[in-house]
Amino acid sequence: MGEPLKPLNIGIVGAGKISGAYLSTLERLTSVRLTAVTDLDAARARAVAEQAGDGVSVAPTVAGLVARDDVDAVLNLTVPAAHADVALTALAAGRHVYGEKPLAADRKEADAVLAAARAAGLRLCCAPDTVLGTGTQTARKAVDDGLIGRPVAATAFMTTAGHEKWHPDPEFYYRPGGGPLLDMGPYYLSALVHLLGPVRRVTGASSRPRAERSIGSGPRAGQTFPVEVDTHVTGVLEHADGALSTLLMSFDVRAARLPRIEVHGTGASLSVPDPNNFDGPVEIHRGDGWETLPVSAGYRGAGRGVGLADLVEALRGGRPHRASADLAAHVLDVMLTLMDAADEGRALPVTTTCERPAPVADTSL
C-alpha cells in the first residue's frame, strides 16, 4: 500500500456571499483542504473561517495569504475588478489559481494573467464549473453521440429584473466588469462552447434603460446607485463549425417563459438545463414529443468548487484541467467583442479561440 495522497491546500481570497456555496462543496471533497482565508473586511473573513471549522486561519492580506506554506492554490472569490490583480499576486508567489468568473475585466488583464501562469508553469483555472455537472455534460454527450444530427442553431436566454432585488451590495453588478453579459454570460457561453465549440464571429445590440437602481434588501435597502454598464444585451454568435447561437442576457425583464438553452440539429432538438446549475433534466425532441434522457455524463452531486477537484485530478494525472483559463479567456473575448459589435453596429470577428475541454464521464464525487 502506498502513502495516501495529500490534499491540495486552498486559501480563499474574498469572503463574500458566493463563498458559502464553495464552502459547502469543499467540505465534501477529500482531495482539497481549506487552510486560510482573507478579505478586505476582517470580520467577514473571520466568519468564513469559523464556518469552515478548525484548522482554517485568517490572513491579514492577500500577500500574507499567498506567502503561507500551507497554501498551494488560491481560490479567488473577489469582485470582478480585482480578479486579475489577485491572480497575478498568487501566481508571482508560486500558487495555482482558481478564480471566479470572469477571468479578468478586459483583454489586457486576461492576457497578463495567462502569460504569468504560463511563465511560472502554474495552473490557472476559472469558473464556471457548473458546466462539468450532469446537466451540460449529458447534453454534450447527446450532441457528440449524434443524437440530434448536425447542430444547426442554439438559443441561450438569461432574463431577470436585476440582482439588486436580493443582493445587499449589488453595485459591482452595474459597474465596468459587471452587467448581465459579463456576470451571467460566462455560464451560458461556456456551456455553448462545450456543446458547439468556439465562436468565430458575433453581432449584437445593447441598451441601458435606467440610469440608476435601488437596493431591495439588507441594511441599505432603498439606497440608489448609478448604472454604469448596459443591462440588456442580445447577439448572434457564429461558431467555428457553422452553428448559430442566439443570445439574450438581461437585467431588465420582469418575467419570461423563455428556455435556458436549446440546441437544434438536423435530426432533433435538445433542451438543456440552466447552466448556472450543475444538474437538471436534459430533454430531446425527435418528432414525437419531448423525452428525458438518462444522466450519462458529468460529475454527479457537484457544487461550486468541483472544478478544484478536477484540478487535483489533472495535476495528479498530468492532464489539462477542464475549468480552463483558455476557455475563460475566449468566453471573455466573445463577450467583449459582442459589446464592441453592439457599439459599432456591425458583425466583428472573434480573434481568440480555444479547445473544447475534455468531456466528463459519468462520475460520482
N, C-alpha and C positions, 0 to 999 in steps of 0.2 A: 504494500500500500504506500502510495506517495504522500507527500505532505499536502494538506488541504490548501486549496488556492486562496490567496489572500484577497480580501475585497478591495475595491478601488475607493480610496478615501476622498470624500467630497466636501468642499467648502462652498457654502451658499453666499452669494453677494446679492442682497436685495431681499428683504423680509416682508414684502407687501402681500396683497390679497392672494396672488397666484401661488405663493409659497406653500400654502396649506394643501393644495392639490398635489404638489410634488411630495410633500412630507408623507401623505397617506400612501403613496406608492413606494417611496424609498424605504419605509419601514417594513415593507413586504419583500424587498429584494435582498437576497443574501450576497449578491456579487458586489454591492456597494455599501459604504458606511459613511454616514454623515458625521463629520468631526468638528466643523466650525461654521459660524455664520457671522456676517456683518451687515450693517445697514446704516444709512445716514442718521436714522432715528435709533439710538441705542436701546431705548425701551422696546421698540418693535423687534430688534434683534434678540434681546433677552427673552421675549415672549416666545419666539420661534425656537430658541434653544431649549427653553423649558418644555415646550410642547414635544420636541424631539426626544427628550429624555436624557439620561445620564451619558456623560462622555462627549457632549457637544459643548464647545466653548464659544464665547463671544469674542470676536476680534475687533479691535477699535477702529481699524481702517481696512480698505481693500489691500493696501500694501502689506499691512500686518498679516492679513489672512493668507495671501499668496506666498508669504515667506515661511509659513509654518511647515515643519517637517511632516506633519500628519495630513497634509492636503496634496493629493495627487492631481485632482481635477477641480475646476471651478464651475459651479452651476450659476450662471449669470441671469438673475431674475430682476434686473434693474429696468427702469423705463427705457423706451427705445433710443432716446437721445444719448444714453450712457452706454449702450451695448458695445460700441467699438472701443471706447476708452478702457472699459473694464477688461474686455478680451485682450487688448494689447498689453495691459499690465500683467495679466495672468500668464500670457504666452512668454513675455520677457522674463518671468520668474521660472519658466520651465514647466508650467502646468498645462495639462489639456483643458479645453474649454467646451462646455455645452451651454449654449445661450438660448434664451427665449427669442422668439421672432419679433421683428425682422432681424436679419443678420447685422445690419447697420442702418443708419439713417439715409445714406446716399452711396453712390457707386464708389467714390473716392475712399470712403471709410471701409467699405466692403473689400476693396482691392488691397488696402493696407493690412487688414486683418488676415486675409487669405495669404498674402505674401509673408507675413510674420509667422504664421503657422507652418508654412512650407519651409521657411528658412530654419526654423527651430526643430523641424521633424516631429511636431506635435499634432495631436488630433484636434480638429476644430469641428464641432457639431452644432446644429441649430434646430430648434423646434420649427414646425410641429412634428411630434412623434405620433400624433393621432393617426396618421396615415399608415402606421405599422400595425394597427389593430385589425380585427377581423372584418370590419365594415369595408374599408377601402381595399384591403388585400384580397378578400373574397371576390369583390367586384373586379379587381385587376386580373385575378386568375381566370374569371369568366371571359374577359376580353382576350387575354393571352391564349386561352384554350380555343378561341374562335367561336364561342357560343353566340356572339351577335354578328358574326361575319366580319366584313371590313368596317372599322369605325369610320363614320362619316361626320358626325357632329356631336356636340355636347352642350349642355346648359348648366350654369352654376349660379345660384341665387342666394344672397345673404341680405335679408332685409330686417331692419329693426328701427324703432323710433329714436334710438340713441342710448349709449351706455350711461349717460348722466342720470338716468332714471333709477339705477340701482347702485352705481359705484359712488362711494363717498368723496373721492378725489379724482374726478373724471377729466380734469383739464388736459392731461397729456394725450388723451384720445383726439383732441381737437387742435393740437399743435403740430408743427412740422415733424414728420416721422410717424404721425398718427393718421386719423381718418379711417373710414371703413375699408378702403383698399389695403393700406399698409397694416391695419390692425387685423382684419379678418381674411384678407386676400391670401395670406400665406397658407391657410388651411385648404382653401379651395384650389389654389394654383398648384400647391404641392400634390394634392390628390389628382388633379388633371395631368400633371407630368407623370405621376405613377401610372395613370391609366392610359395616356395617349402619347407621352413623350414630350420633349422640349418644344418651346414656341419659337417661331422664326419671324413673325410679323404681327403687329397689333394696330388696331384703330380704336378710337373711343371718344367719349364726351363726358363732361362732369359739370356739377353745379354746387352752389353753396346758398341754399335758400334762406338761411338765418345767420345773422351776424353775431348773435350771442345765444347762449344756452343757460338753463337754470339747473342747479344741483337738486336732485329729487330725494336724496336720502342722507342720513348721517347728521353729524353735528353742524354741518354747513348748509343744510337744506335751505333752499330759497335763494342762495347766493348766485349771482350771474357771472359769466366769464365769456371772453371773446372766442369766436370760432375763427381759426387761422388757416384751415385747410378745407378743400371741397369735401362735402359729405354725401354726395350721390354720384356714383361713378358707374358707367356702363361701357362695355367694349366687346370687340370681336377678336379672338386670338386664332391665328393660323399656326397649327402645329407642323413640325418638320415633316411628318408623314402625310400632311394634307387635310387632316380633320380640322373642322372649325368649331371653336367653343364660343358661346355667347355668355358673357359675364355681367352680373349686376351686383354691386356692393353698395348698400345704402344705410345711412343713419336717419333717413327721412321718410320711412314708410311705417305708418301706424299699424297696419295689419295686411297680411297677404296669405295666399294659399299656394304659393309657388313651391315646386320641389326644390330640394337642396342641390343635387346633381343628378342629371340623367345623361346617359351615353347612348347614342343611336347608331346602329350599324346596318349593313345591307341585309342582315338576316333577322335582327331582333333589336329590342330596346332594353336598356338596363337602368334600373332605379337604384341610386347609390345613397346610403345614409349620410347624415350630417358629418362632414369631415372634421368638425370641431369635437366630435365624439370618437371613441375607439371602436364601437360596435354598432349594431343595428341591422335590420333586415336588408338584404340585397334581393331585389326582385327583377325578374326577367319577363318580357312580353314577346312571345314568338308568334303571336297572331290569334291566340285563343284565350286571352286574359292574362293577368299578372300571376306569376307563381314565385314563391320564395325559394331561393337557392339555399342549400345547406351550407353552413360555415365550412370553408375548405382551405383557408389560409389566414395568416396573421397571428399575432400574439393574443391569446385568449386571456381575459381578465386584466387587460392592460390599463394603465392610467398614466397621467403625465409623469414622465421620468423613465418610462420604459426604454426610451432612446439611450439612457445611460447604461441600462442592462445590455442593450445591443452593442454599445461602445465597448463594454468589458469583453463581451464575446469576440468582438472584432479584434481587440488588442491581443487576446489570447490565441486567436486563430490566424492572426496576420492577414486579415481581410479588410476591405473597406467597411466603415460603419455606414449605416443606412440613413441616419439623420444627417445627411451630407451638407457641408458648407457650400460645396459647389452647386448643389441643388438650390440651397437657400439664396446664394448669390444670383443664380439665374432667375429665381422667382422674384427677387428684389428688382432685378433689371427689367423683367417683364412689367412689373407694376410701375416703375418709374418711366419706362418707355410708353406705357399706356397713358400716364398722366401727361407726358410730353405730347403724345399724339392728340390728346384732348385739347391741349392748349393751342396746338398748331393747326388743328382741324384736318389732319391727313394721316394716312397709314404710315407707320415707321417700322423699319427692321429692328429686330432684337439682336444685339451684337454678341451676346453670350449664348452658350449652350451648356448642356450637361448630359451625363449618362443617367438613364433611369436607374435608381438604386435597385439592388437585387431584390426579388420578391421574398416575402416572408412565408416560410412553410407554416402549416398548422402547428402552432407551438403553444403549450401551456406554461405560464410563468410559475 
